[in-house]
Amino acid sequence: MNVSSRFVICINLVSASSLVVILSDKFNWF
């Protein structure tokens, strides 16, 4: 359970960081 929870947390962090990068790129374009 601990390993799976850590894996899910890592995926959430990666997805959040990717969303932040995409949003920052959009704002930079505009």
JOURGI-V520127 format. One record per residue. N is the residue number from 1. RES is the residue in three letters. D_LAST is the distance of its C-alpha to the last C-alpha in whole Angstrom. Layout:
n:N res:RES d_last:D_LAST
n:N res:RES d_last:D_LAST
This chain:
n:1 res:MET d_last:44
n:2 res:ASN d_last:42
n:3 res:VAL d_last:41
n:4 res:SER d_last:39
n:5 res:SER d_last:38
n:6 res:ARG d_last:36
n:7 res:PHE d_last:35
n:8 res:VAL d_last:33
n:9 res:ILE d_last:32
n:10 res:CYS d_last:30
n:11 res:ILE d_last:29
n:12 res:ASN d_last:27
n:13 res:LEU d_last:26
n:14 res:VAL d_last:25
n:15 res:SER d_last:23
n:16 res:ALA d_last:21
n:17 res:SER d_last:20
n:18 res:SER d_last:19
n:19 res:LEU d_last:17
n:20 res:VAL d_last:15
n:21 res:VAL d_last:14
n:22 res:ILE d_last:13
n:23 res:LEU d_last:11
n:24 res:SER d_last:10
n:25 res:ASP d_last:9
n:26 res:LYS d_last:6
n:27 res:PHE d_last:5
n:28 res:ASN d_last:5
n:29 res:TRP d_last:4
n:30 res:PHE d_last:0
